[in-house]
């Protein structure tokens, strides 16, 4: 319990000591242990010498029979711990092309952010553990993701705070036992229909048995190292992008974003891909590896000048050399346009 409380204190310090936080709790061991640790400070009204109020939200996804009963029972436990206010929010999980897990996550985060805004909470505290981090990295490797994805979850990102990324899942079970709490065990966590469940119940145990103990810790350590690398590269790319980008240039669409071809082509690959992605994201697009590679090839000034279509209704083309161009006309710039 002491480790759990220290982890909460350290994460809230990293988040800038938010005075009003909202705990997301499903009733499972991870989030229930987190709620108990946060409630310890909330009952005292302070953490680390800073004022603290803490409420909680239980999201009922409605995907299982009796989910409303589980949600109400969990809410009662949270109130008994001293968290206030405690809300149960029912959501509709709309199936999307990304699968049921992504759809449930989107519905859950939407409900949490709405509840936080309504109460005035500036931080939403989540119960992800070291095991969740390891699974995230493993899934990223399987998908061929980049550095940012392999860096896993950050302990603090925007309003979201994850204090337990250094604790194992078994630790949270022990916290619940020490606090006399009976967590609910979600049956979908062992359902082989879900990819993360297969990683949790089949892949990770297999790796531990074949490679020895410490696989989860090694994957989480990899995420921590890559997280530092990714943070540096992201910051450097944002600095470069701010100095290179042109917006609403004469003769282009009102929402166009332009980047100078020569300067961007001269950048190291790790930074070049990030700068190109920033232009796409600015216009509401979703840069995939394949589409970014196609945009990058426009810089070679060989073959097609585009356009390259990017998910999110964004197209990218290279400005051609014009025979009737006035002296000093710069060609070869990349033009990013939103078609929303």
C-alpha positions in Angstrom: 0.0 0.0 0.0 2.9 2.3 0.7 4.3 1.8 -2.8 0.9 2.5 -4.3 0.5 5.8 -2.3 4.0 6.9 -3.1 3.4 6.2 -6.8 0.2 8.4 -6.7 2.1 11.2 -4.9 4.9 11.1 -7.5 2.6 11.1 -10.4 0.5 14.0 -9.1 3.7 15.9 -8.5 4.7 15.3 -12.1 1.3 16.5 -13.2 1.8 19.8 -11.4 -0.2 19.0 -8.2 -3.8 19.1 -9.7 -6.2 20.2 -6.9 -9.2 18.3 -8.3 -8.8 14.8 -9.8 -11.2 12.2 -11.1 -10.4 8.5 -10.7 -11.6 6.2 -13.5 -12.6 2.9 -11.8 -14.1 -0.3 -13.4 -14.1 -2.2 -10.1 -11.1 -4.3 -11.2 -8.1 -4.8 -9.0 -5.9 -2.2 -10.8 -8.4 0.7 -10.7 -9.8 -0.2 -7.3 -6.3 -0.2 -5.7 -5.7 3.1 -7.4 -8.9 4.5 -6.0 -7.9 3.4 -2.5 -4.5 5.1 -2.8 -6.0 8.3 -4.1 -8.7 8.2 -1.4 -6.1 8.0 1.3 -5.0 11.5 0.4 -8.4 12.8 -0.5 -9.7 12.0 3.0 -6.9 14.2 4.4 -7.7 16.9 1.8 -4.0 17.2 0.7 -1.1 15.4 -0.9 2.5 16.6 -0.7 1.4 19.8 1.0 -1.1 20.6 -1.8 -4.8 20.6 -1.5 -6.6 17.7 -3.1 -10.2 16.8 -3.9 -10.9 13.5 -5.6 -14.0 12.1 -7.2 -14.6 9.0 -9.4 -16.4 7.8 -12.5 -17.5 4.3 -13.2 -18.2 3.8 -16.9 -20.8 1.2 -17.8 -20.1 0.0 -21.3 -23.2 -2.1 -21.3 -21.4 -5.0 -23.1 -22.1 -7.7 -20.6 -25.2 -8.8 -18.8 -25.3 -7.3 -15.3 -22.8 -4.6 -16.1 -25.1 -2.0 -14.5 -25.2 -3.9 -11.3 -21.3 -4.2 -11.2 -21.1 -0.4 -11.9 -23.5 0.4 -9.0 -21.7 -1.9 -6.6 -18.3 -0.3 -7.5 -19.8 3.2 -7.0 -20.8 2.2 -3.5 -17.3 1.0 -2.7 -15.8 4.2 -4.0 -18.2 6.3 -1.9 -17.2 4.2 1.2 -13.6 5.0 0.5 -14.3 8.7 0.7 -14.3 9.7 -2.9 -16.8 12.3 -3.8 -18.6 12.8 -6.1 -18.9 9.3 -7.6 -20.8 9.0 -10.8 -21.9 6.0 -12.9 -22.0 6.9 -16.6 -23.6 4.5 -19.1 -22.1 4.8 -22.7 -23.1 3.4 -26.0 -20.2 1.5 -27.7 -20.5 2.1 -31.4 -18.6 -0.5 -33.5 -15.9 1.0 -35.7 -13.4 -0.3 -38.2 -10.7 -0.4 -35.5 -12.5 -3.1 -33.6 -14.5 -3.5 -30.4 -11.6 -2.7 -28.0 -10.9 0.6 -29.7 -14.6 1.5 -29.8 -15.0 0.8 -26.1 -11.9 2.9 -25.3 -13.2 5.8 -27.4 -16.6 5.7 -25.6 -14.9 5.5 -22.2 -12.5 8.3 -22.7 -15.3 10.5 -24.0 -17.3 9.9 -20.9 -14.4 10.5 -18.6 -13.5 13.8 -20.3 -17.1 15.0 -20.2 -17.4 14.1 -16.5 -14.1 15.9 -15.7 -15.2 19.0 -17.5 -18.5 19.0 -15.7 -16.9 18.8 -12.3 -13.9 20.9 -13.0 -11.3 18.2 -12.6 -8.0 18.9 -14.3 -6.7 15.4 -14.1 -8.1 12.0 -14.8 -6.3 9.2 -13.0 -6.1 5.8 -14.7 -5.0 2.4 -13.2 -2.7 1.1 -16.0 0.1 -1.1 -14.6 3.6 -2.2 -15.7 1.9 -5.3 -17.2 -0.4 -3.1 -19.3 2.7 -1.2 -20.5 4.5 -4.4 -21.4 1.5 -5.6 -23.4 1.3 -2.2 -25.2 4.9 -2.4 -26.3 4.5 -6.0 -27.5 1.4 -5.1 -29.5 3.3 -2.1 -31.0 6.1 -4.5 -32.1 3.7 -6.8 -33.7 2.1 -4.0 -35.6 5.4 -2.6 -36.8 4.8 0.7 -35.0 7.3 3.6 -34.6 9.2 4.9 -31.6 6.2 6.8 -30.1 4.0 3.7 -30.1 6.8 1.5 -28.7 7.3 4.1 -26.0 4.0 3.0 -24.6 1.9 5.0 -22.2 3.3 8.1 -20.5 2.7 8.6 -16.8 1.4 12.0 -17.5 -0.1 13.0 -20.9 -2.6 15.9 -21.1 -5.2 15.4 -18.5 -4.4 11.7 -18.0 -2.3 10.5 -15.1 -1.1 6.9 -14.7 0.6 6.4 -11.4 0.9 2.6 -11.4 3.1 2.1 -14.5 5.9 0.9 -12.1 3.6 -1.5 -10.3 2.8 -5.1 -11.3 -0.8 -6.3 -11.7 -0.2 -8.7 -8.7 0.7 -5.6 -6.6 -2.7 -4.1 -7.1 -4.4 -7.4 -6.0 -2.3 -7.3 -2.8 -3.4 -3.7 -2.2 -7.0 -4.6 -2.5 -6.5 -7.5 -0.1 -4.7 -5.2 2.4 -7.6 -2.7 2.2 -10.3 -5.4 2.5 -11.6 -4.7 -1.0 -13.1 -7.3 -3.2 -12.4 -6.4 -6.8 -14.5 -7.5 -9.8 -12.6 -9.6 -12.4 -13.7 -8.7 -15.9 -14.3 -11.9 -17.9 -13.3 -10.2 -21.1 -9.7 -10.0 -19.8 -9.5 -13.7 -20.5 -11.6 -13.7 -23.7 -9.5 -14.9 -26.6 -11.7 -12.9 -29.0 -9.8 -9.8 -27.9 -6.2 -9.3 -29.0 -5.0 -7.8 -25.8 -6.6 -10.6 -23.8 -4.6 -13.1 -25.9 -1.4 -11.2 -25.3 -2.2 -11.2 -21.5 -3.2 -14.8 -21.1 -1.2 -16.6 -23.8 1.7 -14.6 -25.2 3.1 -13.1 -22.1 3.0 -16.3 -20.0 4.7 -18.1 -23.0 7.5 -15.6 -23.2 8.0 -15.7 -19.4 8.2 -19.5 -19.5 10.6 -19.6 -22.5 12.8 -16.6 -21.8 12.6 -16.5 -18.0 11.1 -14.0 -15.6 11.6 -10.3 -16.2 10.1 -10.1 -19.7 7.4 -7.6 -18.6 9.9 -5.5 -16.8 12.2 -5.5 -19.8 9.5 -4.4 -22.1 8.4 -1.6 -19.7 12.1 -0.5 -19.5 12.3 -0.4 -23.3 9.2 1.8 -23.3 10.8 4.2 -20.8 14.0 4.5 -22.8 12.2 4.9 -26.1 9.9 7.4 -24.4 12.8 9.7 -23.7 14.1 9.4 -27.2 10.7 10.0 -28.7 10.1 13.1 -26.5 13.4 14.6 -27.7 12.8 13.9 -31.4 9.2 15.1 -31.2 10.3 18.4 -29.5 13.1 18.9 -32.1 10.6 18.2 -35.0 8.1 20.7 -33.6 10.9 23.3 -33.4 11.9 22.7 -37.0 8.4 22.6 -38.2 7.6 26.0 -36.7 10.5 27.5 -38.6 9.7 25.9 -41.9 5.9 25.9 -42.3 4.1 28.4 -44.4 0.3 28.8 -44.2 -2.2 30.2 -46.7 0.4 31.1 -49.3 -0.7 33.2 -52.3 -2.2 31.1 -55.1 -2.9 28.1 -52.8 -6.1 26.9 -51.1 -7.0 28.9 -48.0 -6.3 25.9 -45.7 -3.0 24.9 -47.4 0.2 24.2 -45.4 3.5 24.4 -47.3 6.9 23.0 -46.5 10.1 23.9 -48.4 11.3 20.8 -50.3 15.0 21.3 -50.1 15.2 22.0 -46.4 12.9 19.1 -45.5 14.7 16.7 -47.7 18.0 17.6 -46.0 16.7 16.6 -42.6 17.6 13.3 -41.0 15.0 10.6 -41.6 13.8 10.5 -38.0 13.1 14.2 -38.0 11.9 14.4 -41.7 9.1 11.9 -41.1 8.0 13.8 -38.0 7.9 17.1 -39.7 5.8 15.7 -42.5 3.5 14.1 -40.0 3.0 17.4 -38.2 1.8 19.1 -41.4 -0.7 16.3 -42.0 -1.9 16.3 -38.4 -2.3 20.1 -38.5 -4.9 19.7 -41.2 -6.7 16.9 -39.4 -5.2 14.0 -41.3 -3.9 10.6 -39.9 -0.3 9.9 -41.1 0.3 6.2 -41.6 3.7 4.7 -42.3 2.7 3.8 -45.9 1.3 7.3 -46.7 4.2 9.1 -45.0 6.6 7.1 -47.1 4.7 8.1 -50.3 4.8 11.8 -49.2 8.5 11.5 -48.5 9.1 10.2 -52.1 7.7 13.4 -53.4 10.8 15.1 -52.1 13.0 13.2 -54.5 11.7 15.3 -57.5 11.5 12.2 -59.6 8.3 10.6 -61.0 4.9 11.8 -60.0 4.4 15.2 -58.2 1.3 13.8 -56.6 -1.2 14.3 -55.1 -0.7 11.7 -52.4 -4.0 11.0 -50.5 -3.7 10.7 -46.8 -6.4 9.3 -44.4 -8.4 12.2 -43.0 -9.1 13.9 -46.3 -5.7 15.5 -46.7 -3.7 15.5 -50.0 -0.1 16.4 -50.6 1.6 17.4 -53.8 4.9 18.9 -55.0 4.9 22.3 -56.7 6.1 21.7 -60.2 8.6 23.9 -62.1 6.5 26.3 -64.3 7.7 27.5 -67.7 5.9 30.8 -67.3 7.1 31.3 -63.7 8.5 34.8 -62.8 12.2 35.0 -62.0 12.9 33.8 -58.5 9.8 31.6 -58.3 10.5 28.8 -55.8 9.3 25.4 -56.9 9.5 22.0 -55.3 7.6 22.9 -52.1 5.2 20.4 -50.6 1.6 21.6 -50.5 -0.7 19.9 -47.9 -4.4 20.6 -48.4 -7.4 19.6 -46.4 -10.5 18.6 -48.3 -12.9 18.5 -45.4 
